[in-house]
Amino acid sequence: MMNWLYLGLAIICEVVATSALKASAGFTRPLPTVLLAFGYGAAFYFLSLTLRSIPVGVAYAVWSGVGVVLISLVAWILYGQELDVPAMLGIGLIVAGVIVLNMFSKTVSH
């Protein structure tokens, strides 16, 4: 169960870092730049712990699927960036793929 906790922490750290990347304004603002460096470092550290027991393809699919949804929400809340219907449908398909992978794939340890 810790492997999924590590993956969750990796995703959260990556979302924080990606949000800080926008706020860093091309690395010209020190606080967001430090936050993004720490966030990405922590994200890859926790992802490396995840890969001890979850196959890399599965971990990356979950990482990217959940990350896309979360960063889209953050971008909407913090930066007022809205998604059109095709973008939301595409994100929905990504989420559906992650659900299918986790519910039906034999490569995921349940």
N, C-alpha and C positions, 0 to 999 in steps of 0.2 A: 504493500500500500504506500510505502514511502516513495516509491518510484513515481507515482502519480502526484504526490505532494511536491516532489522536486520539479516535475514537469510544470505544475501550476505556478510554482515560484519562478521558474524560468520564463514562462509566458508573461507573468506580471512584470518582471524586471525588464523584459524586452519591450513591452508596451510603454512603460515609464521612459525607457531610453529613447524610443522612437518619438514619443511626445516631446521629449527634451531636445531631440535633434531639430525639430521644427523651431522650437523656442530659442535654440542657440544662434539662429540667424547666421548660418555659415561659420560656426565656431567663433563668432565675434563677441558673444556674451559668456563670461566665465562660468557663472553658476549652472546654467543649463548644459554647458559643455562638460563640466565635471560630472554632473548628474548622468549625462548620457554615457560617458566613459565607464562610470561605476555600474550603471544599469546593464550595459552590454556585457561587461566583465562578469557580473553576477549571473546574468542570463545564461551565458555559455558555461559557467561553472555548474549551475544547477542542471543544465541540459546534459552535461557530461556525466553527472551522477545518475540521471534518468537512463542514459544509454547502457548502464550496467545490466539492466533487466528488461528494457523495452526495446524492440527492434528499431533501428534508426529511421526506417521509412515510416513506421507507425508514429513514433515520437514526433518526427518532423511534420507529418500530416496534421496531427493534433495541434502542435505548436503553431503552424501557419494558419490553420482554420480558425482556432480560437483567437489568435493574434489579430487576424484580419477583422473579425467582428469587434473585438475590444478597441483596436486602434481607430476603427471607423466611428465607434461611439465617442471616444475621446476627442477625435477631430471635430465631431458635430458639437459636443458640449463646450470644448475649450476654444475652438477656432471658428465655429459657425459654418463648418463645411458640410453641406447637405449632399445626400446621394439621390440620384434619380432612380426610376423604377428598374431599368436594366442593371444598374449597379447593385441594387438590393436583391434582385433575382440572382445575380452572379454570386453574391455573398451567401445567399440561401442555399445555392447548389454546393458551395464549399462546405457549409455546415452539414448539409445532408450527406456529403461524402465522408466527413469525419464520423458522423453517427453510424453510417453503414459499416465503416471500417471497424469501429469499436463494438458494434453489436454482432456482426456476422463473421468477421475475419478470424481465422484460426491462428493468425500470427500474433494476435493480441492476447495477453494472459488475462483471463477473467477471474 
